[in-house]
Amino acid sequence: VSAINVNTGKIEWQYTSNYMMMGGVLATASNLVFTGEFNGNFMAFDAKTGEKLWSYHLGIGVCTPPITYRVKGVQYIAVGASGCHQSETIMKAEGRPTFGDTSAIFALPDRE
């Protein structure tokens, strides 16, 4: 994941994973960036600094893009984790399942 300053074209920060990352990236107006990895980790980063703020292991590869929505003033992030066709060799070598059915929804705290 690379965060690029659109005014200068320079890379502000990067996150390098040991796994391919194909699920997409979601940035919020509250300066959070969400993405997932083949190994099942779903993560949140500070959009300005790149600091990893949070991670949750979904047990199966995250190869779908996260979405956000708001209900009654609460913002939610939802993501599916069902494994990744390209990760079959990697997951088998680590003794992890290749495919599954996981949907996760997280409520975001207020960030002022």
C-alpha positions as CSV (number, residue, x, y, z in Angstrom):
1,V,0.0,0.0,0.0
2,S,1.4,3.4,-1.0
3,A,0.0,6.7,0.1
4,I,0.9,9.4,-2.5
5,N,0.7,13.1,-1.9
6,V,-1.4,14.3,-4.9
7,N,0.1,17.8,-4.6
8,T,3.7,16.7,-4.9
9,G,3.5,13.2,-6.4
10,K,5.8,11.9,-3.6
11,I,5.2,8.8,-1.5
12,E,4.2,9.8,2.0
13,W,4.2,6.3,3.5
14,Q,4.1,2.7,2.5
15,Y,3.0,-0.6,4.1
16,T,4.7,-3.7,2.8
17,S,3.1,-7.1,3.4
18,N,4.7,-10.5,3.1
19,Y,1.6,-11.5,1.2
20,M,-0.1,-10.2,-2.0
21,M,-2.8,-7.7,-1.4
22,M,-5.6,-7.8,-3.9
23,G,-8.7,-6.8,-1.9
24,G,-8.6,-3.1,-2.5
25,V,-8.2,-0.1,-0.2
26,L,-10.8,2.2,1.4
27,A,-10.0,5.7,2.6
28,T,-12.4,7.5,4.9
29,A,-13.0,11.2,5.5
30,S,-11.8,10.7,9.0
31,N,-8.3,9.8,7.7
32,L,-8.5,6.1,8.1
33,V,-7.3,3.6,5.4
34,F,-8.6,0.0,5.4
35,T,-7.2,-3.0,3.5
36,G,-6.7,-6.7,3.9
37,E,-4.1,-9.4,3.2
38,F,-4.1,-13.0,1.8
39,N,-3.3,-14.2,5.3
40,G,-6.7,-13.0,6.7
41,N,-5.6,-9.8,8.4
42,F,-7.9,-6.8,8.0
43,M,-6.1,-3.6,9.0
44,A,-6.7,0.1,9.6
45,F,-4.0,2.8,9.1
46,D,-3.7,6.5,9.8
47,A,-4.0,8.0,6.4
48,K,-1.6,10.8,7.2
49,T,1.2,8.9,8.9
50,G,0.8,5.3,7.8
51,E,0.7,4.1,11.4
52,K,-1.1,0.8,11.8
53,L,-3.9,1.5,14.2
54,W,-5.7,-1.7,14.3
55,S,-5.8,-5.3,12.9
56,Y,-8.3,-8.1,13.0
57,H,-7.7,-11.6,11.8
58,L,-10.7,-12.9,9.8
59,G,-9.2,-16.5,9.5
60,I,-9.3,-16.5,5.7
61,G,-7.8,-14.3,2.9
62,V,-9.3,-10.9,2.5
63,C,-9.5,-10.4,-1.3
64,T,-12.6,-8.2,-1.5
65,P,-12.7,-4.4,-1.1
66,P,-14.1,-3.0,2.1
67,I,-17.1,-0.6,2.0
68,T,-18.3,2.0,4.4
69,Y,-21.8,3.2,5.3
70,R,-23.6,5.2,8.0
71,V,-26.7,4.3,10.0
72,K,-28.2,6.6,12.6
73,G,-24.9,8.6,12.8
74,V,-22.7,5.6,13.3
75,Q,-20.2,4.8,10.5
76,Y,-19.5,1.1,9.7
77,I,-16.9,-0.7,7.7
78,A,-17.8,-4.0,6.1
79,V,-15.6,-6.5,4.4
80,G,-15.9,-10.0,3.1
81,A,-13.2,-12.7,3.5
82,S,-13.6,-15.8,1.4
83,G,-10.1,-16.7,0.4
84,C,-8.3,-15.9,-2.8
85,H,-7.8,-18.2,-5.8
86,Q,-4.2,-17.0,-6.2
87,S,-3.4,-17.8,-2.6
88,E,-4.0,-21.5,-2.7
89,T,-0.3,-22.5,-2.8
90,I,0.6,-20.1,-0.1
91,M,-2.2,-21.0,2.3
92,K,-1.7,-24.8,1.8
93,A,2.1,-24.4,2.6
94,E,1.1,-22.6,5.9
95,G,-1.6,-25.1,6.7
96,R,-4.3,-22.5,6.4
97,P,-7.6,-22.9,4.6
98,T,-7.8,-21.5,1.1
99,F,-11.5,-20.7,1.0
100,G,-14.2,-19.8,3.5
101,D,-17.2,-17.6,4.1
102,T,-16.7,-14.7,6.5
103,S,-18.4,-11.3,6.5
104,A,-17.3,-8.8,9.1
105,I,-18.8,-5.4,10.1
106,F,-17.1,-3.0,12.4
107,A,-18.5,0.2,13.9
108,L,-16.1,3.1,13.9
109,P,-15.6,5.3,17.0
110,D,-16.0,9.0,16.6
111,R,-12.7,10.6,15.5
112,E,-12.6,14.3,16.1
